[in-house]
Amino acid sequence: MSHSGARQASERLLWRVQEPWSDEPRAYDAALPARLARVEYRPTSDAADACRDATIQISLLDRGPAGATRGAQAFFERTEVLASGALDAVTADAWALAKAEAGVPTVRSATGTHAAAKGLAVLLEAAGRAISPGAIAAAHAPPVTGDRGWRRQMARYRDTQTWIGGTDLWPDGADYVPPQPARIAEAMEDLVAFTARKDVDPIAQAAIAHAQFLSIQPFAGGNGRTARALINGVLRRRGMTTRIAVPVSAAIAAHTRAYQLDWRAYRIGDADAMVESIGGHLARAAKEATASAERLAGLPDLWRQRSRPRGHSAAAALIAMLVEHPMVDAANVQRLTGACQASAYDAIARLAETAVLRCLTSTRRNTVWVAADVIDESNRLISRLASTPN
């Protein structure tokens, strides 16, 4: 990849039309994404500046309150998947996701978002060592056997030709036709090899890996969400983050038209547009996330002022743990604080009376409570990024 990038090639294929009015095959061009494993990338000065700014802001985030606050990691993963889902028209807010996390009946989209959060967590855990096809597959479809089940998971790529835009009947005339299924495994191995490199700026590497994954479209669905998760995967792989996920999707959401144009530019050989764009989104997301991390760190003191619990009470002990465990029931409170059942119920009652906890369920049986300020901050962070220009 030169100063501007490597242009994507294509191959001419035939599409069999199974319609009553025609059985003649139609010719179409499917993409052949550029190889990245050994390519050289030299950014423009603007792209390099964007990488530098993002590096500074991410360092301040990861090594500041976000890194020191227990519960910040889950908070930012939750926020990232919510914003990423919204880009794919998945309508679930932080409150619906909280219900899914707590096992409370909620909308189907929230259940899917909860699964995506598990997938992101798996990818980040794996990326500390290496990004593998199995880890990417687990980010796309988290295994039911638990977070470590990805080690036994094989990537199941699409086995049919897909395309973006145009008609549903055939791929010719589409806005973009990704590689045919037979090309996917090789393209993904090349992408994984690229993510293992250490001679590319980490921000540029994350942006290019993201754009390349989008260009391959290895799965039948969910490629956008997985491609955005890969940004954080590469950052974790390169040691840019150690404890958190940068909520970059919330920043992208404010500039979706430009984002699509940047991806189109990448496909015709201009990697700088995507690098500069993702660098800017990461810098802005990290800066706003730092503000949220500072608010999270200050919440226990705010809750103590509101509820004024006795020094060694279950309520006092619970307050110190609510950022890390924002969804609780009576059994959770007993386990977390070591209190008896009566003391656990007293703690919940006191914190509910002072608006520290809010009831998440509609029935009195198996009642789940949530630290509302934690959930609201996730929604506020997404809103701030949606309204803040680059």
N, C-alpha and C positions, 0 to 999 in steps of 0.2 A: 504494500500500500504506500504510495508515494505521498507527496505533500498534500494532494487533494483526495486520494483514495484509489481504490481498485474497482473498476467498473464491473458490474455483474453481467455475465454472459447469459445465453438462453439456448434452448434446443427445441427444434420443431418436432411436435408430436401430433398424433391423430386421436380425435375424440369420436367414439362410436355413438351415433345418435339413435336412440331407441324410441322413435316417435312414429306414429302411423303415416305421417306425410313425407318421411324421409328416412332412409337407412344408410345414406352416404356419410362417410366419416368427415369430420371437420378438422382442419389443421389449426393448431394453436402453438404458442411459444411458452414453454415453462422455464422458469428461472434456473440458472446454475450459479448459486452464490459464490463469490470469490473465496479462495482459500486464504486462511488467516494464520495458520500455524507458524509460518516463517516469514510472513510479510512484514515489511518495514513501514512504520507510520511516523510521519513528521508533521506535527500540527502547525497550523498558522499561528501567528502571534495572538489573535483573538481567542482561538481555541485553547492555546496554552495558558492565557490569562484566566479563562473560565475554569480550567483545571486547577490552577493555583488558588483561586478564590474558594472553590469547593473544598480543596484540601484543608485550607485554614479553618473554614466554618465547621467541617466535619470533625476536625481535631478538637476544636473548642467544645463541640457537643459531646463527643465520646469521652473526653477527659475532664469534663465539667460535671455539673449536677446529674446529667443523664447516666454517667458511668458510676456515680456514687450512690444513686438513689435506688434502693431495692424496689423492684416493680416497674422501673422505667423501661426495661427491655420488652416486657409483655405489652406495656402501654404503646410503645412505638410500633411494634409488630401489629398490634390491633388497629392502630390508626392507619398504617400503610395498607393493609389489606382492605380496609373500608374504602379508602380513597381509590385503590386500584379497582375494586369491584364497581365503583361508581363510573369509572371510565368505560366499563363494559355494560353499563346500564343495569347493574345489580343494585336494587333498591333496598339497602339495609343500613340503618344508622347504628350508632354506638350502643343505643339502648337495646335494639333488637339483637345485636351481637352479644351483649351481656347476658341476655336470656339464653342464647344458644350455648354460651360458655358454662352457664350454671345448670344446663340441662332442663331449662324451663321451656314449655311449648312456645314456639315463635314462628315467624314467617320462614318459608323455605329458603329464601335468599340469605337469611342470616345464618342458617345451618351451613349453607355452602361457603359463606364467608368465614365461618368458624373453621371449616376444613382447610380453607386457604391459609388461615393463620397458622394452623399446624404444619402445613406444607412449607411455609416460609421459615418457620422455626427449624424444621428438619434441614432445609437447604443451608441455613446459616450455621447450624451445628456441624454439618458435613464440610462446609467451606473452610472451616478452620484448618482442615487437612488438605482437602482437594475437592474440586467440583467435578463430579462424575456424571455419566449419563443416568445412573440410578438415582443420584441425589436430585437431579433435575426432574426426573420422572416422579419422584416423591413429592417435589414441590408442586407439580402439576396435579397429581392425584395421590394424596397422602395415604400410606398403607394403613389398614385397619388394625394391624398387629402392634401398633405403637410407634413412637418416634424412631426407634432404631430398626424398624422393619424395612426401611429403605435399603439397607445393606443387602437384602435378598430380593429387592425389587428390580425387575428388568424393564427397560424403557419399551413401552408399547406405542410405536409411532403409527401415524395414520396409514391406512392401506388403500386409500382412494385419493384421486386428484381433487384438490380443493382450489378455490380461487376467491378473490375479493372483488366485489363490484360486478357490473355486467348483468347477465341474465342467469337464472337458476338452471337453465337447460344445458349450457355448454360453456367451456372456459374461454373460447376465442371472443375477443372484445372486452374481457374483464380488465379492471384497473391493474390487477396484479395476479399472476399465476405462480405460486411457489413451486419448488422442485417436485418432480414426480416421486412417488413413494420409494422407488428403488434407489433414489439418491440420498435419502434422508439420513440413514445410519452413518454413511461416510461423512456427510456434511456436519453432523453432530459430533463425531469424533474429532474433526478438525476444529470445531468451535471449542470443545473441551480442552484440546491441546493449546488453543490460544489463551484460554483463561488460566492456564498453568504458567504462562510466561511471566517473567519478572523484569523484562527490559522495556515495557510499555508503561507510560504514566497510568496509575491505577484508575483515575477518573476517565481518561480516554479509553482504557481497556474495558471498563464497565459499560460505557456508552456504545462502543463498537460491538461488544458481545451482545448487548441488548438489541441493537439494530440487526445484527446477523441472525439472532434467534428469530426475530420477527420475519426476516426474509426467508428462513427455512420453513417456518410454520410446521413444526414436526408433528403436532398433535391435531386431532380432528376439531378440537375446540379448546378454549382456555389458553391460547398462545400469548395473548396480550398480557394477561395476569402473570403468567410464568416468566415472560420476558422482563417484566418490571421487577419481579422477585430476583431475577438474575443480576440486576444492577447491584442490589444489596449483597448478593452472594459473592460477586467479584470484590466488592469493597471489603468484605470479611476475609476473603481469601488473601488479599494483599495487606491485611493488618490495618486498614484505614479505620475500621470499626472493630471493637472487641466485645461490646455489650449490647449494642442497639442496632436497630434498622432505621435508616433515614427515610422519612415519609415522603419520598420523591414523587409518588403518584399524585399526591394532593397538589403539588406544584405544577406537574404536567397538566392536570385537569383544567387549569386556568388558561392553557394555551394549546388546546387540542388541534386546532387548524394548523398552527405553525409546526407542531409536533409531527403531524402527518406529512407535511411538506419536507421536513428534515429527514424523515425516513425515506421519502421518495428520492431526495438528493443523495442519500447514502447508496441507494440501489443503482444510481447511475455514476457512482464513483466519488462523491463528495462526502467523505467521512467527517470533515471538519464541522459541517452544519450540525450533525447529531452530537458530536463531542461538545461543541460550544453550548448547544441547547441543554443537554443533560447536565453539563457542568453548572450552568446557571440555575437549573432547577434544584440540583443538589445543594448548592450554596444557600439558596433561599429557604429550602426546606430545613436544612440544618440550623440556620439562624432562628427560624420560628420555633423549631423543636427545642432549641436551647432555652427559649423563653418558657415553653411548656414544662421543661424539666425543672426549671427554677420554681415554677408554681407547684409542681408535684412535691418537690422537696420541702416546700413551706406548708403543705396541707396538714401534716400532723399538728403543728403548732396552732394553726387556725382552728382545727377541730378541738384541741384542748381548751382554747379560749371559749369556744362555743359551749362545750359540754361540762367543763370543769370537773373532770372525774377525780375520785380520790386517788392518791398517789400509787397505791399498789392494787387497785381494783382491776377487775377483768376489763372494764371499759377503757382504762388507761393502757392496759397491755394491748388491747385490740386496736386502738388508735394508731399505735406504732406500726401495725402490720397491714393496715387497710390499703395503702398504696400498692403493696405487693399482692394483697389478696382482697380485691375490691368487691367480690361476690362471696357472701357468706350465709350460712344458715346456723342454727343453734349448735349443731354437731361440729361444724367448722370452728366456731368460736371456742368450744370446749377443747378441741384439738390444738388450736393455735395458742390459746392462753393458758391451758392447763386448769381452767376453772371448772367447777361443778356445774350441773345443768341449770340450777337456779341462778347462779351468778352469771352464766352465759346469757340467760334470758333477761336478767337485769341490765347487763351491758348493752344488749341490743335495744331494749326499751329506752335507756337513757340517750343513746346515740340517735335513735329515731326521733325522739322528742326534740332534739336540738338540730335536726336536719342534717346530721352527718350521714346517717343511713336512710335509704328510701326503700320501701317494699317493692320488690320486683315481680311478685306473683299476685294473682287475683284471688287466691283462696287462702284460708288460714292454715290448711294442712300443708306440710313441707314448705313452709314459707322461706323464701330467699330474699336477702337484703343486699343492697348495693351501695357503695360509697359514691354518691351522686356526683361529687365534685371531680372524681377521676374520670367518670364516663363523660361528663359535660366538657371536660378539658379536651378530650379527643375530638368531639364535634367542633369545639372552638378552634382547635389547631387546623382542622381541615378547612373551616370557613375562612380563617385568616389567610391561608395559602391560596385559596380560591380567589381572594379579592386583592392580593398583593402582586403588583407587576414585577417582572424581572428587572 
